[in-house]
Structures are given as C-alpha cells and as structure tokens.
C-alpha cells in the first residue's frame, strides 16, 4: 500500500492532515455555534453553512487558474496564511454584537479564499508526482492514501472541539457560547503545524510546485501537451459530465454538518452505555484502526519478524480495548458534534480494505473504472438515506419535537442509526471521492490541470450550496421528506452517470 510511493506524497498528505484537522474542528460545531450564539433558525444557519461550504469549494477554481499562471507552491503558501487569519477572527469572543457579525462573515470569506488557494493546488501537486512514468501506475493508490491522511485530521477534530469546549466551561467558567471560540482557536494552531510540515519537507516535492519555465519542459509534459484540440474537448466534456453527477453526491454527503447534526442534536439519545458507548471515545477508534492495519500487515508480511511485530500490535490494541471496556462505569455523554468523527474513522479504517478489494479485482482484470466507481458510489449514498428513513419512522417533525422536548414527552432514537448511516455514506465516499480526484488529475488536459481540478471543486461547491435545501425542509415537514429528497436525487444521479458510461470510459 505504502511501498514505492514518492516521499513527496507523504509530506503533502501530512501538510493537508494538519489543515483538515483545523477545518473539521471548526465545521463540527459551526451550525450549533450559529444557532446558539446568534439565535438563528435551522434554515438560516443552514443557509450560512451551505454558502460557506460553496465558497470553500468554488474558490479552488479561481485558485487553480491563478496557480496555472503563478505556480502551485506560491498559491498554497498564500492560502495557508489566509486561513490562519480567518480562524483567528473566529476565535475572538465578541458575543453577538454587530462587530461579531462582521468578523464572522469576514472570517468565513478569508477561510474560504485561503482554502481555494490551498486545497485544489495541493492535490494537483500530488497528481504531478505521478506524471513521472516510474510512479504512474500508483496514482489511484496514492490518492487513496492522500484521502486517508485528510481523514486522520478529521477523525480527531470533533473530539478536540467537544473537549476544549467542555474544558473551558468547567475550568474557566466560560459560557457555552464563549466556549465555541476556544475550539476555533484550535484551528489556528493546526495551521501552524501544517505550515511547518509543508516547509520542513518541501525538498521532497519542490519539483512539482510549478511556476518556472524549467518545470514545464520535461519529457512527460512535452508529450502530454501534444494532445489534439479534439481530444482536449473530449476530455473536458467527460469531466463536466462527472462534475454534474458529483454535485448531488456532495449535496447528500455534506448533510453530516447540517441536517444529520440537527438529527443528532434533536432526535438522538444524549447518552450511551456498555459496549456501544466505547465508540464515542476517539482513542478506542484509534485502537481499532491499529488492529485493522496490523491485520493487513500480518497477512501481507513476508518475514517472521514483521509478522511478530504485527501480532504484538494486535495484541496490545486488543488489551487496550479490553481494559477500557472493563473500566466502563455509568453512562457516556453523547454530544451532537461527536458523530462527525465516524465518517473519518471509517475512511481511515476501510481504505486498506477497499484498496485490497480493488487490487485483487485489478489482478483479475475486473476492477471497475473510475467513472463506474462513481456511479456505484451514488447508489450506495442512496442506501444511506434509506437507513435514515427507517430511523425516522414514528418520529415527530422537528417543530413538534422541540415542543415535546419542552413538555418532557420527546422520544429519541439509538445513536446506532446515525453511526450506521455514516458507515454507508463512507462506503459511497470511498467509491466516489478519491477516485474522482484521481480521474480528474489523469484526464485533465495538461494546460488546464489547475482549472479542471478547480472544476471538481466548483461541482462540489454547487452541491454544498444545495445542502441548504434539506435545511429549508427542516421544521414543519416530516423527516421522511427530508431524507426521501436526498435519496431520490442520489438515484437519479446514478442513473445519469450509467447512461453516459461509455463516453466516460473512453477517456479514462
């Protein structure tokens, strides 16, 4: 899995891990912060959330155009600095005054602009590492590793947000509203770490930063730029068809920070006990990840020493989990933001599983193409919202639920429904997102690599803006309508991509 990869991959992946940790720490609590601090409705908070996400994923298109002209490395550096400034503004405890509103909106714009310069261009640099024929065959696995690294940062983010808020409330006696700013300050620190990693290991990827004539004259680049105008057009059209489909995936998937968080906050049990409660401690999840990777290492290792080390890791992780289980007492609080740790956990834990499955299929010549994986991902995403439909059977609508909570007659569902939904959506994500990014980096015409990677993010941006549709339905509408709309859109997108599959596979 990790063998034979260029060192620059790991440096870029770790730099992204630091940045994503800060971003997801902020995102885990953002809509709850908007509702609590500014007393906003679910619909208004959802509109701000979706607009911010849309900017975060639209501005990489502009960032890509700038990078094609000035170099990827320069844009990444400016982006890191900008994001840091944005998180500092969010960390300022200004209450709900006019100044607080101004700083909040300024912070959101600066963070989204910084992300626009950083995110897509960093991924283009990863793709450029694999323009070297020596590494070309490892492109898909590289993006799976890169994607896994992103989610390592995201895995710890919800726990960091919840724990720093709890610590601030219990130790320093700050209010709940003010404690949100301590979590935003964590994001500031993460950007410093990201910057240190980027510059500390820059020598391993400096040759793909772009921006100099010398870097555009290599054999691979010259050969690639000789593609005909007709082929260029075919590639761009194929990419646009994929972009049209992924809009609806991100609309459905990024409900994790919106209606799925609302569901966690308003309809899900606030405590857990016994074996179930162990999954709400991130260190238990880390132990499970160690077991998964050690199992793969044990069966794939060719030496007795390697097998012994893997076996010891499995034993120690199992003993740790056994100890934690025996130490359980009472109930464990379940905070709404904590559910957002499950998607990155499943990504990290299941990435080697998915790579092993597709690696085995590839050896048999049966591995699905990247476009086909995207279509399958849309079908799986629809299944995730089937689970939410089942979870919502017999529940009140959100407006009725709020009244029932006030009256003390509200019903709540098991946390397992949401965890299961995140598992299914993660399967969909693994089929669609890393493969989609890899597809773009492979198919994009050389002169438009930054722009086309930006196009991927524009599609994501549109999908993210459309997340607000579900929030607008949140209130007087039955829950089955919210989940049903998302399910149907995923099915229609899957039908569309399978209808144009031959055209997509022609350029893949």
C-alpha positions as CSV (number, residue, x, y, z in Angstrom):
1,X,0.0,0.0,0.0
2,X,2.7,2.5,1.0
3,X,5.6,0.9,-0.8
4,X,7.2,2.5,-3.8
5,X,5.4,5.9,-3.3
6,X,7.5,9.1,-3.7
7,X,8.4,10.8,-0.5
8,X,6.6,14.0,-1.6
9,X,3.3,12.2,-1.3
10,X,3.7,11.7,2.5
11,X,4.9,15.3,3.0
12,X,1.9,16.8,1.1
13,X,-0.5,14.4,2.8
14,X,0.7,15.3,6.3
15,X,0.5,19.0,5.5
16,X,-3.1,18.5,4.4
17,X,-3.8,16.5,7.6
18,X,-2.9,19.5,9.7
19,X,-5.1,21.8,7.7
20,X,-8.0,19.5,7.6
21,X,-7.9,19.0,11.4
22,X,-8.4,22.7,11.9
23,X,-11.1,22.9,9.2
24,X,-13.2,20.0,10.6
25,X,-12.7,21.2,14.2
26,X,-14.4,24.4,13.1
27,X,-17.0,22.6,11.0
28,X,-18.1,20.2,13.7
29,X,-19.6,22.9,15.8
30,X,-20.3,25.7,13.2
31,X,-24.1,25.4,12.8
32,X,-24.5,24.8,16.5
33,X,-22.5,27.9,17.1
34,X,-24.6,29.9,14.7
35,X,-27.8,28.8,16.4
36,X,-26.6,29.3,20.0
37,X,-24.5,32.5,19.6
38,X,-26.7,34.4,17.2
39,X,-30.1,32.7,17.9
40,X,-30.6,31.7,14.3
41,X,-33.2,29.3,13.0
42,X,-32.2,26.0,11.5
43,X,-32.9,27.3,8.0
44,X,-30.9,30.5,8.4
45,X,-28.0,28.7,10.0
46,X,-28.2,26.1,7.2
47,X,-28.1,28.9,4.5
48,X,-24.9,30.4,6.0
49,X,-23.3,27.0,6.4
50,X,-24.1,26.0,2.8
51,X,-22.9,29.3,1.4
52,X,-19.7,29.0,3.3
53,X,-19.2,25.4,2.0
54,X,-20.0,26.5,-1.5
55,X,-17.3,29.2,-1.3
56,X,-14.8,26.8,0.2
57,X,-15.2,24.5,-2.8
58,X,-15.9,27.1,-5.5
59,X,-12.8,29.3,-4.9
60,X,-10.3,26.4,-5.8
61,X,-11.5,27.0,-9.4
62,X,-10.1,30.6,-9.1
63,X,-7.1,29.3,-7.2
64,X,-6.4,26.7,-9.9
65,X,-6.4,29.4,-12.6
66,X,-4.0,31.5,-10.6
67,X,-1.8,28.5,-9.9
68,X,-1.6,27.6,-13.6
69,X,-0.1,31.1,-14.1
70,X,1.9,31.7,-11.0
71,X,2.7,28.3,-9.6
72,X,1.0,25.8,-7.2
73,X,3.5,26.3,-4.4
74,X,3.0,30.1,-4.2
75,X,-0.7,29.8,-4.0
76,X,-0.6,27.1,-1.4
77,X,1.6,29.3,0.8
78,X,-0.7,32.3,0.5
79,X,-3.7,30.0,1.2
80,X,-2.2,28.7,4.5
81,X,-1.6,32.3,5.8
82,X,-5.1,33.4,4.8
83,X,-6.8,30.5,6.5
84,X,-4.8,31.2,9.7
85,X,-6.0,34.8,9.7
86,X,-9.6,33.7,9.2
87,X,-9.5,31.2,12.2
88,X,-8.0,34.0,14.4
89,X,-11.1,36.2,13.6
90,X,-13.5,33.3,14.6
91,X,-11.6,32.7,17.8
92,X,-12.2,36.3,19.0
93,X,-15.0,36.2,21.7
94,X,-17.1,39.1,20.5
95,X,-20.5,37.9,21.6
96,X,-23.4,38.6,19.2
97,X,-22.7,42.3,18.5
98,X,-22.5,43.9,15.1
99,X,-18.8,43.6,15.3
100,X,-19.2,39.8,15.9
101,X,-21.3,39.5,12.8
102,X,-18.8,41.5,10.7
103,X,-15.8,39.4,12.0
104,X,-17.7,36.1,11.5
105,X,-18.6,36.9,7.9
106,X,-15.1,38.2,7.2
107,X,-13.6,35.1,8.7
108,X,-15.7,32.8,6.5
109,X,-14.7,34.7,3.4
110,X,-11.0,34.7,4.2
111,X,-11.0,31.0,5.2
112,X,-12.8,30.0,2.0
113,X,-10.4,32.1,-0.1
114,X,-7.4,30.6,1.6
115,X,-8.9,27.1,1.1
116,X,-9.4,28.0,-2.5
117,X,-5.7,28.6,-2.9
118,X,-4.6,25.7,-0.8
119,X,-6.8,22.7,-1.3
120,X,-7.0,22.1,-5.0
121,X,-3.5,23.1,-5.8
122,X,-2.1,20.8,-3.2
123,X,-4.0,17.9,-4.9
124,X,-2.7,19.0,-8.3
125,X,0.9,18.8,-6.9
126,X,0.1,15.2,-5.7
127,X,-1.1,14.3,-9.2
128,X,2.0,15.9,-10.7
129,X,4.2,13.5,-8.7
130,X,2.7,10.7,-10.7
131,X,3.3,12.2,-14.2
132,X,6.7,10.5,-13.8
133,X,6.4,7.2,-15.6
134,X,8.1,5.5,-12.7
135,X,5.1,6.2,-10.4
136,X,2.3,6.4,-12.9
137,X,0.8,3.0,-12.0
138,X,0.4,4.1,-8.4
139,X,-1.7,7.2,-9.0
140,X,-5.1,5.7,-7.7
141,X,-3.5,4.2,-4.6
142,X,-1.7,7.5,-3.9
143,X,-4.9,9.4,-3.9
144,X,-6.5,6.8,-1.6
145,X,-3.5,7.3,0.8
146,X,-3.8,11.1,0.5
147,X,-7.5,10.9,1.2
148,X,-6.9,8.7,4.2
149,X,-4.5,11.3,5.6
150,X,-7.1,14.0,5.2
151,X,-9.5,11.9,7.3
152,X,-6.9,11.3,10.0
153,X,-7.1,15.0,10.7
154,X,-10.9,15.0,10.5
155,X,-11.0,12.0,12.9
156,X,-9.7,13.9,15.9
157,X,-11.4,17.2,15.1
158,X,-14.9,16.6,16.7
159,X,-13.3,15.3,19.9
160,X,-11.0,18.3,20.0
161,X,-13.9,20.6,19.6
162,X,-16.1,19.0,22.2
163,X,-13.3,18.5,24.8
164,X,-11.8,22.0,24.5
165,X,-15.3,23.5,24.9
166,X,-16.0,21.3,27.9
167,X,-12.6,22.2,29.5
168,X,-13.2,25.9,29.0
169,X,-16.7,25.7,30.6
170,X,-15.6,23.5,33.6
171,X,-12.2,25.0,34.3
172,X,-12.5,28.7,33.4
173,X,-16.3,29.0,33.9
174,X,-16.9,30.5,30.4
175,X,-20.4,30.3,28.9
176,X,-21.3,27.7,26.3
177,X,-21.4,30.5,23.6
178,X,-17.9,31.7,24.5
179,X,-16.5,28.2,24.7
180,X,-17.0,27.8,20.9
181,X,-14.2,30.3,20.4
182,X,-11.7,28.1,22.2
183,X,-12.5,25.4,19.6
184,X,-11.9,27.8,16.8
185,X,-8.5,28.7,18.4
186,X,-7.5,25.0,18.0
187,X,-7.9,25.5,14.2
188,X,-5.4,28.4,14.4
189,X,-2.8,26.1,16.0
190,X,-3.4,23.4,13.4
191,X,-2.5,25.8,10.5
192,X,0.9,26.5,12.2
193,X,1.6,22.7,12.3
194,X,0.5,22.4,8.6
195,X,2.8,25.2,7.6
196,X,5.8,23.7,9.5
197,X,5.3,20.3,7.7
198,X,5.0,21.9,4.3
199,X,8.2,23.9,4.6
200,X,10.1,21.3,6.6
201,X,9.7,18.7,3.8
202,X,9.4,21.0,0.8
203,X,12.5,19.5,-0.8
204,X,10.6,16.2,-1.5
205,X,8.0,17.9,-3.7
206,X,9.5,21.3,-4.8
207,X,9.9,20.0,-8.4
208,X,6.1,19.8,-8.8
209,X,5.3,23.3,-7.4
210,X,5.2,24.8,-10.8
211,X,5.7,28.4,-11.7
212,X,9.1,28.1,-13.6
213,X,9.7,27.5,-17.3
214,X,12.1,24.7,-16.5
215,X,9.4,22.7,-14.8
216,X,7.2,22.8,-17.9
217,X,9.8,21.3,-20.3
218,X,10.1,17.8,-19.1
219,X,9.6,14.9,-21.5
220,X,6.3,13.9,-19.9
221,X,5.0,17.5,-20.1
222,X,6.0,18.0,-23.7
223,X,4.4,14.7,-24.8
224,X,1.3,15.4,-22.9
225,X,0.8,18.9,-24.4
226,X,0.7,17.5,-27.9
227,X,-2.9,16.2,-27.5
228,X,-5.2,17.4,-30.2
229,X,-7.9,20.1,-29.8
230,X,-10.5,17.3,-30.4
231,X,-9.1,15.2,-27.6
232,X,-8.8,18.2,-25.3
233,X,-12.5,18.9,-25.9
234,X,-13.5,15.2,-25.3
235,X,-11.6,15.2,-22.0
236,X,-13.2,18.4,-20.8
237,X,-16.7,17.3,-21.8
238,X,-16.2,13.9,-19.9
239,X,-15.0,15.8,-16.8
240,X,-18.0,18.1,-17.0
241,X,-20.4,15.1,-17.1
242,X,-18.7,13.7,-13.9
243,X,-18.9,17.1,-12.3
244,X,-22.6,17.2,-12.9
245,X,-23.1,13.9,-11.1
246,X,-20.9,14.7,-8.0
247,X,-23.0,17.8,-7.3
248,X,-25.7,15.6,-5.9
249,X,-23.3,13.4,-4.0
250,X,-21.9,16.3,-2.1
251,X,-25.4,17.7,-1.6
252,X,-26.2,14.4,0.2
253,X,-22.9,13.8,1.8
254,X,-22.3,17.1,3.5
255,X,-25.5,16.8,5.4
256,X,-23.1,15.5,8.1
257,X,-22.5,19.0,9.3
258,X,-26.1,20.1,8.8
259,X,-29.3,18.0,9.0
260,X,-27.5,14.9,10.2
261,X,-26.1,17.1,13.0
262,X,-29.6,18.5,13.6
263,X,-30.9,15.0,13.9
264,X,-28.1,14.1,16.3
265,X,-28.9,17.2,18.4
266,X,-32.7,16.9,18.4
267,X,-33.7,13.3,17.9
268,X,-30.8,11.1,19.1
269,X,-30.2,9.8,22.7
270,X,-27.8,12.0,24.7
271,X,-26.1,9.2,26.5
272,X,-24.8,5.7,25.8
273,X,-23.6,2.8,28.0
274,X,-21.9,-0.6,27.8
275,X,-20.1,-1.7,24.6
276,X,-22.0,0.8,22.5
277,X,-20.5,3.7,24.5
278,X,-16.9,2.8,23.6
279,X,-17.3,4.1,20.1
280,X,-17.8,7.6,21.3
281,X,-14.2,7.7,22.6
282,X,-11.8,8.5,19.8
283,X,-8.9,6.6,21.3
284,X,-10.9,3.4,21.2
285,X,-11.5,4.1,17.5
286,X,-7.7,4.6,17.0
287,X,-7.1,1.2,18.6
288,X,-9.5,-0.4,16.1
289,X,-7.6,1.3,13.3
290,X,-4.3,-0.2,14.6
291,X,-5.9,-3.6,14.7
292,X,-7.1,-3.3,11.1
293,X,-3.7,-2.1,9.7
294,X,-1.8,-4.7,11.8
295,X,-4.0,-7.5,10.4
296,X,-3.2,-6.4,6.9
297,X,0.5,-6.2,7.7
298,X,0.4,-9.7,9.4
299,X,-1.1,-11.4,6.4
300,X,0.9,-9.5,3.8
301,X,4.3,-9.6,5.6
302,X,6.9,-12.0,4.1
303,X,9.2,-12.2,7.2
304,X,8.7,-13.7,10.6
305,X,9.9,-10.5,12.3
306,X,7.3,-8.4,10.6
307,X,4.5,-10.9,11.4
308,X,5.6,-10.9,15.1
309,X,5.5,-7.1,15.3
310,X,2.1,-7.0,13.7
311,X,0.9,-9.7,16.1
312,X,2.1,-7.7,19.1
313,X,0.4,-4.6,17.8
314,X,-2.9,-6.5,17.5
315,X,-2.5,-8.0,21.0
316,X,-1.7,-4.6,22.6
317,X,-4.6,-2.8,20.9
318,X,-7.0,-5.6,21.9
319,X,-5.7,-5.5,25.5
320,X,-6.2,-1.7,25.5
321,X,-9.8,-2.1,24.3
322,X,-10.4,-4.8,26.9
323,X,-9.0,-2.6,29.7
324,X,-11.2,0.3,28.5
325,X,-14.3,-1.9,28.5
326,X,-13.7,-3.2,32.0
327,X,-13.2,0.4,33.2
328,X,-16.6,1.5,32.0
329,X,-19.0,2.8,34.6
330,X,-22.3,4.6,34.3
331,X,-23.2,6.3,31.0
332,X,-21.2,8.2,28.5
333,X,-22.5,11.6,27.3
334,X,-23.2,11.8,23.5
335,X,-22.7,15.3,22.1
336,X,-24.1,16.0,18.6
337,X,-20.7,17.1,17.1
338,X,-19.1,13.8,18.1
339,X,-20.9,11.9,15.4
340,X,-18.8,13.6,12.8
341,X,-15.8,11.5,13.9
342,X,-17.3,8.4,12.4
343,X,-17.0,9.3,8.8
344,X,-13.2,9.9,9.0
345,X,-12.8,6.9,11.3
346,X,-14.5,4.6,8.7
347,X,-12.5,6.2,5.9
348,X,-9.2,5.5,7.6
349,X,-10.2,2.0,8.7
350,X,-11.7,1.0,5.4
351,X,-9.2,2.5,3.0
352,X,-6.9,-0.6,3.1
353,X,-9.9,-2.8,2.8
354,X,-11.1,-1.0,-0.3
355,X,-7.6,-0.9,-1.8
356,X,-7.2,-4.7,-1.2
357,X,-10.5,-5.4,-2.8
358,X,-9.9,-3.3,-5.9
359,X,-6.2,-4.5,-6.0
360,X,-7.5,-8.1,-6.2
361,X,-10.0,-7.2,-8.9
362,X,-7.3,-5.4,-10.8
363,X,-5.1,-8.5,-10.9
364,X,-8.0,-10.4,-12.4
365,X,-8.7,-7.6,-14.9
366,X,-12.1,-6.9,-13.3
367,X,-11.6,-3.7,-11.4
368,X,-14.3,-1.1,-12.2
369,X,-13.3,2.0,-14.0
370,X,-13.2,5.3,-12.0
371,X,-16.5,6.5,-13.6
372,X,-18.2,3.2,-12.8
373,X,-17.0,3.5,-9.2
374,X,-18.5,7.0,-9.1
375,X,-21.9,5.6,-10.3
376,X,-21.8,2.8,-7.7
377,X,-21.0,5.4,-5.0
378,X,-24.2,7.3,-5.9
379,X,-26.2,4.1,-5.4
380,X,-24.6,3.4,-2.1
381,X,-25.2,7.0,-0.9
382,X,-28.9,6.5,-1.7
383,X,-28.9,3.5,0.6
384,X,-27.5,5.7,3.4
385,X,-30.7,7.8,3.3
386,X,-32.8,4.7,3.2
387,X,-31.4,4.0,6.7
388,X,-32.4,7.5,7.8
389,X,-35.9,6.9,6.5
390,X,-36.1,3.8,8.7
391,X,-34.6,5.6,11.7
392,X,-37.3,8.3,11.4
393,X,-40.3,6.0,11.3
394,X,-42.7,7.1,14.1
395,X,-40.8,10.3,14.9
396,X,-42.3,13.8,15.1
397,X,-41.3,16.6,12.7
398,X,-38.6,18.9,14.1
399,X,-41.1,21.6,15.2
400,X,-43.2,19.1,17.1
401,X,-40.1,17.5,18.6
402,X,-39.0,20.9,20.0
403,X,-42.4,21.2,21.7
404,X,-42.2,17.6,23.0
405,X,-38.7,18.3,24.5
406,X,-40.1,21.3,26.4
407,X,-43.0,19.1,27.7
408,X,-40.7,16.3,28.6
409,X,-42.5,13.8,26.3
410,X,-40.0,13.6,23.4
411,X,-38.8,10.2,22.0
412,X,-35.2,9.7,21.0
413,X,-33.6,7.0,18.8
414,X,-30.4,4.9,19.3
415,X,-27.1,6.5,18.2
416,X,-26.6,3.4,16.1
417,X,-28.8,4.7,13.4
418,X,-26.6,7.6,12.7
419,X,-23.4,5.6,13.1
420,X,-24.7,3.1,10.5
421,X,-25.7,5.9,8.1
422,X,-22.2,7.3,8.4
423,X,-20.8,3.9,7.6
424,X,-22.8,3.5,4.4
425,X,-22.1,7.1,3.3
426,X,-18.4,6.4,3.9
427,X,-18.5,3.4,1.5
428,X,-20.0,5.8,-1.0
429,X,-17.3,8.4,-0.4
430,X,-14.5,5.8,-0.9
431,X,-16.0,4.8,-4.2
432,X,-16.5,8.4,-5.4
433,X,-14.2,11.0,-3.9
434,X,-10.6,9.7,-4.2
435,X,-11.4,8.0,-7.5
436,X,-13.0,11.2,-8.8
437,X,-10.0,13.3,-7.9
438,X,-7.6,10.7,-9.4
439,X,-9.8,10.7,-12.6
440,X,-9.5,14.5,-12.9
441,X,-5.8,14.5,-12.4
442,X,-5.4,11.8,-15.0
443,X,-7.8,13.0,-17.7
444,X,-7.5,16.8,-17.4
445,X,-5.7,18.4,-20.4
446,X,-2.1,19.4,-19.3
447,X,-2.6,23.1,-19.9
448,X,-5.8,23.1,-17.8
449,X,-4.9,20.9,-14.9
450,X,-5.4,23.6,-12.2
451,X,-8.6,24.8,-13.8
452,X,-10.1,21.3,-14.1
453,X,-9.2,20.4,-10.6
454,X,-10.9,23.7,-9.7
455,X,-13.9,22.4,-11.8
456,X,-14.1,19.4,-9.5
457,X,-14.4,21.8,-6.6
458,X,-16.9,24.0,-8.4
459,X,-19.2,21.0,-8.7
460,X,-18.6,20.3,-5.0
461,X,-19.4,23.9,-4.3
462,X,-22.7,23.7,-6.0
463,X,-23.6,20.5,-4.2
464,X,-22.6,22.1,-0.9
465,X,-24.8,25.1,-1.5
466,X,-27.6,22.8,-2.3
467,X,-27.2,21.2,1.2
468,X,-29.4,24.1,2.4
469,X,-32.4,22.6,0.6
470,X,-32.6,19.9,3.3
471,X,-32.2,22.6,6.0
472,X,-35.1,24.6,4.5
473,X,-37.3,21.5,4.8
474,X,-36.2,21.1,8.4
475,X,-39.1,22.3,10.6
476,X,-42.7,21.5,9.8
477,X,-42.0,18.9,7.1
478,X,-42.0,15.2,8.1
479,X,-38.5,13.8,8.4
480,X,-39.1,11.2,5.7
481,X,-39.5,14.1,3.2
482,X,-36.0,15.4,4.1
483,X,-34.3,12.0,3.7
484,X,-36.5,11.0,0.7
485,X,-35.5,14.0,-1.4
486,X,-31.8,13.2,-0.8
487,X,-32.3,9.5,-1.6
488,X,-34.1,10.2,-4.9
489,X,-31.5,12.7,-6.1
490,X,-28.7,10.2,-5.5
491,X,-30.6,7.6,-7.5
492,X,-31.2,10.0,-10.4
493,X,-27.6,10.9,-10.5
494,X,-26.6,7.3,-10.6
495,X,-29.0,6.6,-13.4
496,X,-27.5,9.6,-15.4
497,X,-23.8,8.5,-15.0
498,X,-24.5,5.0,-16.0
499,X,-26.3,6.3,-19.1
500,X,-23.1,8.1,-20.3
501,X,-20.7,5.5,-19.0
502,X,-19.2,4.5,-22.4
503,X,-18.3,8.1,-23.1
504,X,-16.6,8.5,-19.8
505,X,-14.7,5.2,-20.0
506,X,-13.4,6.1,-23.5
507,X,-11.2,8.8,-22.0
508,X,-10.5,7.1,-18.6
